[in-house]
């Protein structure tokens, strides 16, 4: 037996592309509903994302991302310089 879940009860990740407009229209955009959505996301962040033991791994990942994103704009010029040599 297949249980049918109403569109309003589904999570965003469980939605199909065709159901998305109706799901968006069913959401609560009042200040109370918006505050509840932020509160749920805050609790999920602290449940799944925030780690209790900090270390060098997080800092090194941020530093690596910083280096890569700053290198990307310079890549074309560096590649051209390499070809000239």
PyMOL Python script that loads the backbone (N, CA, C, O; Angstrom):
from pymol import cmd

cmd.read_pdbstr("""\
ATOM      1  N   UNK A   1       0.834  -1.185   0.000  1.00  0.00           N
ATOM      2  CA  UNK A   1       0.000   0.000   0.000  1.00  0.00           C
ATOM      3  C   UNK A   1       0.877   1.247   0.000  1.00  0.00           C
ATOM      4  O   UNK A   1       1.893   1.310   0.693  1.00  0.00           O
ATOM      5  N   UNK A   2       0.481   2.200  -0.761  1.00  0.00           N
ATOM      6  CA  UNK A   2       1.219   3.442  -0.871  1.00  0.00           C
ATOM      7  C   UNK A   2       0.501   4.495  -0.037  1.00  0.00           C
ATOM      8  O   UNK A   2      -0.679   4.772  -0.251  1.00  0.00           O
ATOM      9  N   UNK A   3       1.221   5.080   0.915  1.00  0.00           N
ATOM     10  CA  UNK A   3       0.618   6.146   1.710  1.00  0.00           C
ATOM     11  C   UNK A   3       0.846   7.475   0.991  1.00  0.00           C
ATOM     12  O   UNK A   3       1.962   7.779   0.570  1.00  0.00           O
ATOM     13  N   UNK A   4      -0.197   8.244   0.858  1.00  0.00           N
ATOM     14  CA  UNK A   4      -0.125   9.516   0.157  1.00  0.00           C
ATOM     15  C   UNK A   4       0.062  10.620   1.193  1.00  0.00           C
ATOM     16  O   UNK A   4      -0.765  10.795   2.088  1.00  0.00           O
ATOM     17  N   UNK A   5       1.147  11.354   1.062  1.00  0.00           N
ATOM     18  CA  UNK A   5       1.435  12.461   1.967  1.00  0.00           C
ATOM     19  C   UNK A   5       0.950  13.741   1.305  1.00  0.00           C
ATOM     20  O   UNK A   5       1.278  13.989   0.145  1.00  0.00           O
ATOM     21  N   UNK A   6       0.171  14.569   2.017  1.00  0.00           N
ATOM     22  CA  UNK A   6      -0.266  15.837   1.413  1.00  0.00           C
ATOM     23  C   UNK A   6       0.932  16.701   1.032  1.00  0.00           C
ATOM     24  O   UNK A   6       1.995  16.612   1.646  1.00  0.00           O
ATOM     25  N   UNK A   7       0.751  17.528   0.022  1.00  0.00           N
ATOM     26  CA  UNK A   7       1.842  18.347  -0.497  1.00  0.00           C
ATOM     27  C   UNK A   7       2.361  19.288   0.582  1.00  0.00           C
ATOM     28  O   UNK A   7       3.563  19.546   0.643  1.00  0.00           O
ATOM     29  N   UNK A   8       1.482  19.803   1.432  1.00  0.00           N
ATOM     30  CA  UNK A   8       1.909  20.754   2.459  1.00  0.00           C
ATOM     31  C   UNK A   8       2.806  20.092   3.503  1.00  0.00           C
ATOM     32  O   UNK A   8       3.660  20.761   4.084  1.00  0.00           O
ATOM     33  N   UNK A   9       2.636  18.816   3.748  1.00  0.00           N
ATOM     34  CA  UNK A   9       3.404  18.107   4.762  1.00  0.00           C
ATOM     35  C   UNK A   9       4.787  17.671   4.276  1.00  0.00           C
ATOM     36  O   UNK A   9       5.644  17.330   5.091  1.00  0.00           O
ATOM     37  N   UNK A  10       5.015  17.677   2.972  1.00  0.00           N
ATOM     38  CA  UNK A  10       6.293  17.225   2.435  1.00  0.00           C
ATOM     39  C   UNK A  10       7.391  18.242   2.695  1.00  0.00           C
ATOM     40  O   UNK A  10       7.129  19.442   2.787  1.00  0.00           O
ATOM     41  N   UNK A  11       8.619  17.757   2.812  1.00  0.00           N
ATOM     42  CA  UNK A  11       9.775  18.632   2.936  1.00  0.00           C
ATOM     43  C   UNK A  11      10.205  19.063   1.545  1.00  0.00           C
ATOM     44  O   UNK A  11       9.840  18.436   0.550  1.00  0.00           O
ATOM     45  N   UNK A  12      10.980  20.131   1.480  1.00  0.00           N
ATOM     46  CA  UNK A  12      11.422  20.663   0.195  1.00  0.00           C
ATOM     47  C   UNK A  12      12.243  19.649  -0.587  1.00  0.00           C
ATOM     48  O   UNK A  12      12.127  19.569  -1.810  1.00  0.00           O
ATOM     49  N   UNK A  13      13.070  18.877   0.104  1.00  0.00           N
ATOM     50  CA  UNK A  13      13.917  17.901  -0.581  1.00  0.00           C
ATOM     51  C   UNK A  13      13.124  16.727  -1.153  1.00  0.00           C
ATOM     52  O   UNK A  13      13.623  16.011  -2.021  1.00  0.00           O
ATOM     53  N   UNK A  14      11.895  16.522  -0.676  1.00  0.00           N
ATOM     54  CA  UNK A  14      11.065  15.426  -1.164  1.00  0.00           C
ATOM     55  C   UNK A  14      10.138  15.851  -2.301  1.00  0.00           C
ATOM     56  O   UNK A  14       9.396  15.027  -2.836  1.00  0.00           O
ATOM     57  N   UNK A  15      10.175  17.115  -2.667  1.00  0.00           N
ATOM     58  CA  UNK A  15       9.263  17.628  -3.684  1.00  0.00           C
ATOM     59  C   UNK A  15       9.747  17.292  -5.080  1.00  0.00           C
ATOM     60  O   UNK A  15      10.948  17.197  -5.337  1.00  0.00           O
ATOM     61  N   UNK A  16       8.799  17.115  -5.967  1.00  0.00           N
ATOM     62  CA  UNK A  16       9.109  16.990  -7.388  1.00  0.00           C
ATOM     63  C   UNK A  16       8.944  18.367  -8.010  1.00  0.00           C
ATOM     64  O   UNK A  16       8.263  19.224  -7.447  1.00  0.00           O
ATOM     65  N   UNK A  17       9.550  18.583  -9.143  1.00  0.00           N
ATOM     66  CA  UNK A  17       9.576  19.905  -9.749  1.00  0.00           C
ATOM     67  C   UNK A  17       8.174  20.407 -10.083  1.00  0.00           C
ATOM     68  O   UNK A  17       7.900  21.600  -9.959  1.00  0.00           O
ATOM     69  N   UNK A  18       7.295  19.519 -10.501  1.00  0.00           N
ATOM     70  CA  UNK A  18       5.931  19.916 -10.845  1.00  0.00           C
ATOM     71  C   UNK A  18       5.099  20.310  -9.638  1.00  0.00           C
ATOM     72  O   UNK A  18       4.164  21.099  -9.770  1.00  0.00           O
ATOM     73  N   UNK A  19       5.416  19.777  -8.460  1.00  0.00           N
ATOM     74  CA  UNK A  19       4.660  20.080  -7.245  1.00  0.00           C
ATOM     75  C   UNK A  19       5.168  21.335  -6.547  1.00  0.00           C
ATOM     76  O   UNK A  19       4.529  21.817  -5.611  1.00  0.00           O
ATOM     77  N   UNK A  20       6.292  21.869  -6.979  1.00  0.00           N
ATOM     78  CA  UNK A  20       6.941  22.979  -6.282  1.00  0.00           C
ATOM     79  C   UNK A  20       6.082  24.246  -6.207  1.00  0.00           C
ATOM     80  O   UNK A  20       5.982  24.823  -5.125  1.00  0.00           O
ATOM     81  N   UNK A  21       5.458  24.708  -7.296  1.00  0.00           N
ATOM     82  CA  UNK A  21       4.644  25.930  -7.173  1.00  0.00           C
ATOM     83  C   UNK A  21       3.497  25.790  -6.175  1.00  0.00           C
ATOM     84  O   UNK A  21       3.232  26.718  -5.410  1.00  0.00           O
ATOM     85  N   UNK A  22       2.819  24.658  -6.170  1.00  0.00           N
ATOM     86  CA  UNK A  22       1.720  24.479  -5.217  1.00  0.00           C
ATOM     87  C   UNK A  22       2.248  24.388  -3.794  1.00  0.00           C
ATOM     88  O   UNK A  22       1.577  24.836  -2.865  1.00  0.00           O
ATOM     89  N   UNK A  23       3.443  23.813  -3.600  1.00  0.00           N
ATOM     90  CA  UNK A  23       4.035  23.723  -2.259  1.00  0.00           C
ATOM     91  C   UNK A  23       4.401  25.106  -1.733  1.00  0.00           C
ATOM     92  O   UNK A  23       4.179  25.409  -0.561  1.00  0.00           O
ATOM     93  N   UNK A  24       4.967  25.950  -2.610  1.00  0.00           N
ATOM     94  CA  UNK A  24       5.341  27.304  -2.201  1.00  0.00           C
ATOM     95  C   UNK A  24       4.111  28.109  -1.814  1.00  0.00           C
ATOM     96  O   UNK A  24       4.142  28.849  -0.831  1.00  0.00           O
ATOM     97  N   UNK A  25       3.026  27.973  -2.576  1.00  0.00           N
ATOM     98  CA  UNK A  25       1.814  28.730  -2.272  1.00  0.00           C
ATOM     99  C   UNK A  25       1.156  28.272  -0.968  1.00  0.00           C
ATOM    100  O   UNK A  25       0.419  29.048  -0.360  1.00  0.00           O
ATOM    101  N   UNK A  26       1.396  27.056  -0.529  1.00  0.00           N
ATOM    102  CA  UNK A  26       0.798  26.544   0.704  1.00  0.00           C
ATOM    103  C   UNK A  26       1.592  26.907   1.956  1.00  0.00           C
ATOM    104  O   UNK A  26       1.120  26.660   3.066  1.00  0.00           O
ATOM    105  N   UNK A  27       2.780  27.485   1.809  1.00  0.00           N
ATOM    106  CA  UNK A  27       3.598  27.812   2.973  1.00  0.00           C
ATOM    107  C   UNK A  27       3.068  29.038   3.690  1.00  0.00           C
ATOM    108  O   UNK A  27       2.386  29.874   3.098  1.00  0.00           O
ATOM    109  N   UNK A  28       3.390  29.137   4.975  1.00  0.00           N
ATOM    110  CA  UNK A  28       2.931  30.215   5.821  1.00  0.00           C
ATOM    111  C   UNK A  28       3.961  31.347   5.794  1.00  0.00           C
ATOM    112  O   UNK A  28       5.053  31.203   6.343  1.00  0.00           O
ATOM    113  N   UNK A  29       3.617  32.473   5.155  1.00  0.00           N
ATOM    114  CA  UNK A  29       4.542  33.592   5.029  1.00  0.00           C
ATOM    115  C   UNK A  29       4.220  34.719   6.005  1.00  0.00           C
ATOM    116  O   UNK A  29       4.699  35.839   5.832  1.00  0.00           O
ATOM    117  N   UNK A  30       3.418  34.437   7.022  1.00  0.00           N
ATOM    118  CA  UNK A  30       3.161  35.432   8.054  1.00  0.00           C
ATOM    119  C   UNK A  30       4.418  35.578   8.908  1.00  0.00           C
ATOM    120  O   UNK A  30       5.293  34.714   8.853  1.00  0.00           O
ATOM    121  N   UNK A  31       4.529  36.642   9.691  1.00  0.00           N
ATOM    122  CA  UNK A  31       5.717  36.780  10.552  1.00  0.00           C
ATOM    123  C   UNK A  31       5.905  35.593  11.501  1.00  0.00           C
ATOM    124  O   UNK A  31       7.034  35.173  11.753  1.00  0.00           O
ATOM    125  N   UNK A  32       4.806  35.056  12.023  1.00  0.00           N
ATOM    126  CA  UNK A  32       4.899  33.908  12.933  1.00  0.00           C
ATOM    127  C   UNK A  32       5.415  32.673  12.187  1.00  0.00           C
ATOM    128  O   UNK A  32       6.253  31.944  12.717  1.00  0.00           O
ATOM    129  N   UNK A  33       4.932  32.431  10.980  1.00  0.00           N
ATOM    130  CA  UNK A  33       5.382  31.291  10.192  1.00  0.00           C
ATOM    131  C   UNK A  33       6.821  31.423   9.750  1.00  0.00           C
ATOM    132  O   UNK A  33       7.566  30.443   9.746  1.00  0.00           O
ATOM    133  N   UNK A  34       7.221  32.638   9.376  1.00  0.00           N
ATOM    134  CA  UNK A  34       8.604  32.884   8.972  1.00  0.00           C
ATOM    135  C   UNK A  34       9.550  32.689  10.145  1.00  0.00           C
ATOM    136  O   UNK A  34      10.611  32.084   9.994  1.00  0.00           O
ATOM    137  N   UNK A  35       9.168  33.203  11.329  1.00  0.00           N
ATOM    138  CA  UNK A  35       9.979  33.019  12.519  1.00  0.00           C
ATOM    139  C   UNK A  35      10.111  31.539  12.867  1.00  0.00           C
ATOM    140  O   UNK A  35      11.184  31.089  13.271  1.00  0.00           O
ATOM    141  N   UNK A  36       9.024  30.781  12.712  1.00  0.00           N
ATOM    142  CA  UNK A  36       9.076  29.338  12.977  1.00  0.00           C
ATOM    143  C   UNK A  36      10.018  28.617  12.027  1.00  0.00           C
ATOM    144  O   UNK A  36      10.728  27.696  12.432  1.00  0.00           O
ATOM    145  N   UNK A  37      10.029  29.029  10.769  1.00  0.00           N
ATOM    146  CA  UNK A  37      10.932  28.406   9.796  1.00  0.00           C
ATOM    147  C   UNK A  37      12.388  28.694  10.148  1.00  0.00           C
ATOM    148  O   UNK A  37      13.231  27.800  10.074  1.00  0.00           O
ATOM    149  N   UNK A  38      12.688  29.934  10.529  1.00  0.00           N
ATOM    150  CA  UNK A  38      14.056  30.268  10.937  1.00  0.00           C
ATOM    151  C   UNK A  38      14.455  29.506  12.190  1.00  0.00           C
ATOM    152  O   UNK A  38      15.597  29.066  12.321  1.00  0.00           O
ATOM    153  N   UNK A  39      13.510  29.354  13.109  1.00  0.00           N
ATOM    154  CA  UNK A  39      13.801  28.638  14.350  1.00  0.00           C
ATOM    155  C   UNK A  39      14.102  27.163  14.079  1.00  0.00           C
ATOM    156  O   UNK A  39      15.019  26.597  14.674  1.00  0.00           O
ATOM    157  N   UNK A  40      13.332  26.540  13.182  1.00  0.00           N
ATOM    158  CA  UNK A  40      13.585  25.136  12.829  1.00  0.00           C
ATOM    159  C   UNK A  40      14.948  24.981  12.163  1.00  0.00           C
ATOM    160  O   UNK A  40      15.677  24.032  12.450  1.00  0.00           O
ATOM    161  N   UNK A  41      15.291  25.907  11.277  1.00  0.00           N
ATOM    162  CA  UNK A  41      16.593  25.798  10.605  1.00  0.00           C
ATOM    163  C   UNK A  41      17.734  26.032  11.595  1.00  0.00           C
ATOM    164  O   UNK A  41      18.792  25.414  11.471  1.00  0.00           O
ATOM    165  N   UNK A  42      17.536  26.911  12.571  1.00  0.00           N
ATOM    166  CA  UNK A  42      18.556  27.162  13.592  1.00  0.00           C
ATOM    167  C   UNK A  42      18.800  25.898  14.410  1.00  0.00           C
ATOM    168  O   UNK A  42      19.949  25.536  14.660  1.00  0.00           O
ATOM    169  N   UNK A  43      17.736  25.228  14.828  1.00  0.00           N
ATOM    170  CA  UNK A  43      17.895  24.004  15.611  1.00  0.00           C
ATOM    171  C   UNK A  43      18.523  22.885  14.794  1.00  0.00           C
ATOM    172  O   UNK A  43      19.306  22.099  15.327  1.00  0.00           O
ATOM    173  N   UNK A  44      18.194  22.801  13.505  1.00  0.00           N
ATOM    174  CA  UNK A  44      18.807  21.771  12.672  1.00  0.00           C
ATOM    175  C   UNK A  44      20.286  22.050  12.463  1.00  0.00           C
ATOM    176  O   UNK A  44      21.091  21.121  12.388  1.00  0.00           O
ATOM    177  N   UNK A  45      20.652  23.336  12.367  1.00  0.00           N
ATOM    178  CA  UNK A  45      22.065  23.689  12.242  1.00  0.00           C
ATOM    179  C   UNK A  45      22.838  23.201  13.470  1.00  0.00           C
ATOM    180  O   UNK A  45      23.894  22.583  13.341  1.00  0.00           O
ATOM    181  N   UNK A  46      22.310  23.481  14.642  1.00  0.00           N
ATOM    182  CA  UNK A  46      23.026  23.085  15.852  1.00  0.00           C
ATOM    183  C   UNK A  46      22.970  21.584  16.101  1.00  0.00           C
ATOM    184  O   UNK A  46      23.790  21.046  16.845  1.00  0.00           O
ATOM    185  N   UNK A  47      22.016  20.911  15.488  1.00  0.00           N
ATOM    186  CA  UNK A  47      21.926  19.456  15.663  1.00  0.00           C
ATOM    187  C   UNK A  47      22.882  18.729  14.730  1.00  0.00           C
ATOM    188  O   UNK A  47      23.495  17.740  15.130  1.00  0.00           O
ATOM    189  N   UNK A  48      23.021  19.199  13.493  1.00  0.00           N
ATOM    190  CA  UNK A  48      23.776  18.443  12.493  1.00  0.00           C
ATOM    191  C   UNK A  48      25.085  19.099  12.059  1.00  0.00           C
ATOM    192  O   UNK A  48      26.018  18.388  11.684  1.00  0.00           O
ATOM    193  N   UNK A  49      25.187  20.419  12.097  1.00  0.00           N
ATOM    194  CA  UNK A  49      26.334  21.082  11.492  1.00  0.00           C
ATOM    195  C   UNK A  49      27.369  21.499  12.519  1.00  0.00           C
ATOM    196  O   UNK A  49      28.557  21.228  12.342  1.00  0.00           O
ATOM    197  N   UNK A  50      26.944  22.150  13.583  1.00  0.00           N
ATOM    198  CA  UNK A  50      27.902  22.684  14.546  1.00  0.00           C
ATOM    199  C   UNK A  50      28.563  21.538  15.303  1.00  0.00           C
ATOM    200  O   UNK A  50      27.885  20.676  15.863  1.00  0.00           O
ATOM    201  N   UNK A  51      29.853  21.539  15.313  1.00  0.00           N
ATOM    202  CA  UNK A  51      30.591  20.473  15.977  1.00  0.00           C
ATOM    203  C   UNK A  51      30.987  20.907  17.376  1.00  0.00           C
ATOM    204  O   UNK A  51      31.141  22.098  17.648  1.00  0.00           O
ATOM    205  N   UNK A  52      31.152  19.934  18.263  1.00  0.00           N
ATOM    206  CA  UNK A  52      31.517  20.234  19.641  1.00  0.00           C
ATOM    207  C   UNK A  52      33.023  20.333  19.797  1.00  0.00           C
ATOM    208  O   UNK A  52      33.510  21.167  20.560  1.00  0.00           O
ATOM    209  N   UNK A  53      33.763  19.505  19.095  1.00  0.00           N
ATOM    210  CA  UNK A  53      35.221  19.528  19.179  1.00  0.00           C
ATOM    211  C   UNK A  53      35.771  20.273  17.972  1.00  0.00           C
ATOM    212  O   UNK A  53      35.612  19.843  16.830  1.00  0.00           O
ATOM    213  N   UNK A  54      36.408  21.377  18.243  1.00  0.00           N
ATOM    214  CA  UNK A  54      36.973  22.157  17.152  1.00  0.00           C
ATOM    215  C   UNK A  54      38.412  21.720  16.903  1.00  0.00           C
ATOM    216  O   UNK A  54      39.093  21.225  17.801  1.00  0.00           O
ATOM    217  N   UNK A  55      38.852  21.911  15.684  1.00  0.00           N
ATOM    218  CA  UNK A  55      40.216  21.550  15.342  1.00  0.00           C
ATOM    219  C   UNK A  55      40.703  22.350  14.158  1.00  0.00           C
ATOM    220  O   UNK A  55      40.071  23.325  13.749  1.00  0.00           O
ATOM    221  N   UNK A  56      41.806  21.943  13.620  1.00  0.00           N
ATOM    222  CA  UNK A  56      42.428  22.635  12.501  1.00  0.00           C
ATOM    223  C   UNK A  56      41.723  22.310  11.179  1.00  0.00           C
ATOM    224  O   UNK A  56      41.906  23.029  10.197  1.00  0.00           O
ATOM    225  N   UNK A  57      40.935  21.257  11.138  1.00  0.00           N
ATOM    226  CA  UNK A  57      40.310  20.834   9.878  1.00  0.00           C
ATOM    227  C   UNK A  57      39.371  21.892   9.322  1.00  0.00           C
ATOM    228  O   UNK A  57      39.423  22.186   8.127  1.00  0.00           O
ATOM    229  N   UNK A  58      38.524  22.467  10.147  1.00  0.00           N
ATOM    230  CA  UNK A  58      37.582  23.479   9.667  1.00  0.00           C
ATOM    231  C   UNK A  58      38.282  24.717   9.161  1.00  0.00           C
ATOM    232  O   UNK A  58      37.916  25.267   8.122  1.00  0.00           O
ATOM    233  N   UNK A  59      39.285  25.157   9.890  1.00  0.00           N
ATOM    234  CA  UNK A  59      40.044  26.346   9.487  1.00  0.00           C
ATOM    235  C   UNK A  59      40.790  26.075   8.189  1.00  0.00           C
ATOM    236  O   UNK A  59      40.845  26.943   7.317  1.00  0.00           O
ATOM    237  N   UNK A  60      41.360  24.895   8.049  1.00  0.00           N
ATOM    238  CA  UNK A  60      42.096  24.582   6.819  1.00  0.00           C
ATOM    239  C   UNK A  60      41.166  24.486   5.611  1.00  0.00           C
ATOM    240  O   UNK A  60      41.561  24.858   4.507  1.00  0.00           O
ATOM    241  N   UNK A  61      39.949  23.998   5.796  1.00  0.00           N
ATOM    242  CA  UNK A  61      38.999  23.940   4.676  1.00  0.00           C
ATOM    243  C   UNK A  61      38.598  25.343   4.237  1.00  0.00           C
ATOM    244  O   UNK A  61      38.510  25.616   3.040  1.00  0.00           O
ATOM    245  N   UNK A  62      38.357  26.230   5.192  1.00  0.00           N
ATOM    246  CA  UNK A  62      38.011  27.615   4.846  1.00  0.00           C
ATOM    247  C   UNK A  62      39.183  28.283   4.132  1.00  0.00           C
ATOM    248  O   UNK A  62      38.984  28.992   3.145  1.00  0.00           O
ATOM    249  N   UNK A  63      40.390  28.065   4.620  1.00  0.00           N
ATOM    250  CA  UNK A  63      41.574  28.641   3.991  1.00  0.00           C
ATOM    251  C   UNK A  63      41.774  28.098   2.578  1.00  0.00           C
ATOM    252  O   UNK A  63      42.117  28.855   1.670  1.00  0.00           O
ATOM    253  N   UNK A  64      41.566  26.798   2.383  1.00  0.00           N
ATOM    254  CA  UNK A  64      41.704  26.200   1.049  1.00  0.00           C
ATOM    255  C   UNK A  64      40.670  26.775   0.081  1.00  0.00           C
ATOM    256  O   UNK A  64      40.993  27.058  -1.073  1.00  0.00           O
ATOM    257  N   UNK A  65      39.443  26.946   0.537  1.00  0.00           N
ATOM    258  CA  UNK A  65      38.407  27.533  -0.316  1.00  0.00           C
ATOM    259  C   UNK A  65      38.762  28.969  -0.679  1.00  0.00           C
ATOM    260  O   UNK A  65      38.556  29.391  -1.817  1.00  0.00           O
ATOM    261  N   UNK A  66      39.295  29.721   0.281  1.00  0.00           N
ATOM    262  CA  UNK A  66      39.715  31.101   0.034  1.00  0.00           C
ATOM    263  C   UNK A  66      40.802  31.155  -1.038  1.00  0.00           C
ATOM    264  O   UNK A  66      40.744  31.989  -1.941  1.00  0.00           O
ATOM    265  N   UNK A  67      41.784  30.276  -0.941  1.00  0.00           N
ATOM    266  CA  UNK A  67      42.883  30.249  -1.905  1.00  0.00           C
ATOM    267  C   UNK A  67      42.371  29.892  -3.298  1.00  0.00           C
ATOM    268  O   UNK A  67      42.761  30.520  -4.283  1.00  0.00           O
ATOM    269  N   UNK A  68      41.500  28.887  -3.383  1.00  0.00           N
ATOM    270  CA  UNK A  68      40.978  28.465  -4.687  1.00  0.00           C
ATOM    271  C   UNK A  68      40.158  29.573  -5.329  1.00  0.00           C
ATOM    272  O   UNK A  68      40.324  29.853  -6.516  1.00  0.00           O
ATOM    273  N   UNK A  69      39.275  30.208  -4.563  1.00  0.00           N
ATOM    274  CA  UNK A  69      38.426  31.253  -5.143  1.00  0.00           C
ATOM    275  C   UNK A  69      39.206  32.509  -5.499  1.00  0.00           C
ATOM    276  O   UNK A  69      38.776  33.261  -6.373  1.00  0.00           O
ATOM    277  N   UNK A  70      40.323  32.755  -4.858  1.00  0.00           N
ATOM    278  CA  UNK A  70      41.152  33.886  -5.253  1.00  0.00           C
ATOM    279  C   UNK A  70      42.064  33.547  -6.431  1.00  0.00           C
ATOM    280  O   UNK A  70      42.513  34.449  -7.137  1.00  0.00           O
ATOM    281  N   UNK A  71      42.344  32.273  -6.653  1.00  0.00           N
ATOM    282  CA  UNK A  71      43.186  31.849  -7.767  1.00  0.00           C
ATOM    283  C   UNK A  71      42.400  31.835  -9.084  1.00  0.00           C
ATOM    284  O   UNK A  71      42.968  32.088 -10.146  1.00  0.00           O
ATOM    285  N   UNK A  72      41.112  31.544  -9.020  1.00  0.00           N
ATOM    286  CA  UNK A  72      40.313  31.400 -10.236  1.00  0.00           C
ATOM    287  C   UNK A  72      40.343  32.638 -11.138  1.00  0.00           C
ATOM    288  O   UNK A  72      40.502  32.473 -12.347  1.00  0.00           O
ATOM    289  N   UNK A  73      40.201  33.870 -10.628  1.00  0.00           N
ATOM    290  CA  UNK A  73      40.254  35.024 -11.544  1.00  0.00           C
ATOM    291  C   UNK A  73      41.625  35.206 -12.203  1.00  0.00           C
ATOM    292  O   UNK A  73      41.704  35.750 -13.305  1.00  0.00           O
ATOM    293  N   UNK A  74      42.689  34.770 -11.563  1.00  0.00           N
ATOM    294  CA  UNK A  74      44.045  34.945 -12.091  1.00  0.00           C
ATOM    295  C   UNK A  74      44.448  33.820 -13.059  1.00  0.00           C
ATOM    296  O   UNK A  74      45.484  33.922 -13.716  1.00  0.00           O
ATOM    297  N   UNK A  75      43.659  32.771 -13.151  1.00  0.00           N
ATOM    298  CA  UNK A  75      44.053  31.580 -13.903  1.00  0.00           C
ATOM    299  C   UNK A  75      44.300  31.891 -15.377  1.00  0.00           C
ATOM    300  O   UNK A  75      45.274  31.415 -15.961  1.00  0.00           O
ATOM    301  N   UNK A  76      43.424  32.683 -15.974  1.00  0.00           N
ATOM    302  CA  UNK A  76      43.557  32.964 -17.406  1.00  0.00           C
ATOM    303  C   UNK A  76      44.875  33.696 -17.702  1.00  0.00           C
ATOM    304  O   UNK A  76      45.569  33.368 -18.664  1.00  0.00           O
ATOM    305  N   UNK A  77      45.204  34.668 -16.885  1.00  0.00           N
ATOM    306  CA  UNK A  77      46.453  35.405 -17.091  1.00  0.00           C
ATOM    307  C   UNK A  77      47.671  34.530 -16.842  1.00  0.00           C
ATOM    308  O   UNK A  77      48.653  34.628 -17.579  1.00  0.00           O
ATOM    309  N   UNK A  78      47.632  33.684 -15.831  1.00  0.00           N
ATOM    310  CA  UNK A  78      48.753  32.798 -15.542  1.00  0.00           C
ATOM    311  C   UNK A  78      48.935  31.749 -16.631  1.00  0.00           C
ATOM    312  O   UNK A  78      50.062  31.377 -16.959  1.00  0.00           O
ATOM    313  N   UNK A  79      47.836  31.277 -17.186  1.00  0.00           N
ATOM    314  CA  UNK A  79      47.912  30.293 -18.263  1.00  0.00           C
ATOM    315  C   UNK A  79      48.538  30.934 -19.505  1.00  0.00           C
ATOM    316  O   UNK A  79      49.358  30.316 -20.184  1.00  0.00           O
ATOM    317  N   UNK A  80      48.146  32.169 -19.793  1.00  0.00           N
ATOM    318  CA  UNK A  80      48.707  32.872 -20.946  1.00  0.00           C
ATOM    319  C   UNK A  80      50.204  33.114 -20.746  1.00  0.00           C
ATOM    320  O   UNK A  80      50.982  32.998 -21.693  1.00  0.00           O
ATOM    321  N   UNK A  81      50.605  33.446 -19.531  1.00  0.00           N
ATOM    322  CA  UNK A  81      52.013  33.666 -19.236  1.00  0.00           C
ATOM    323  C   UNK A  81      52.827  32.383 -19.389  1.00  0.00           C
ATOM    324  O   UNK A  81      53.971  32.424 -19.840  1.00  0.00           O
ATOM    325  N   UNK A  82      52.247  31.257 -19.017  1.00  0.00           N
ATOM    326  CA  UNK A  82      52.933  29.969 -19.133  1.00  0.00           C
ATOM    327  C   UNK A  82      53.139  29.606 -20.606  1.00  0.00           C
ATOM    328  O   UNK A  82      54.178  29.057 -20.971  1.00  0.00           O
ATOM    329  N   UNK A  83      52.159  29.910 -21.443  1.00  0.00           N
ATOM    330  CA  UNK A  83      52.268  29.598 -22.873  1.00  0.00           C
ATOM    331  C   UNK A  83      53.364  30.432 -23.505  1.00  0.00           C
ATOM    332  O   UNK A  83      54.076  29.947 -24.384  1.00  0.00           O
ATOM    333  N   UNK A  84      53.518  31.694 -23.072  1.00  0.00           N
ATOM    334  CA  UNK A  84      54.557  32.567 -23.619  1.00  0.00           C
ATOM    335  C   UNK A  84      55.951  32.059 -23.332  1.00  0.00           C
ATOM    336  O   UNK A  84      56.839  32.197 -24.174  1.00  0.00           O
ATOM    337  N   UNK A  85      56.168  31.475 -22.165  1.00  0.00           N
ATOM    338  CA  UNK A  85      57.490  30.977 -21.820  1.00  0.00           C
ATOM    339  C   UNK A  85      57.784  29.774 -22.662  1.00  0.00           C
ATOM    340  O   UNK A  85      58.856  29.182 -22.540  1.00  0.00           O
TER     341      UNK A  85
END
""", "prot")
cmd.dss("prot")
cmd.show_as("cartoon", "prot")
cmd.util.cbc("prot")
cmd.orient("prot")
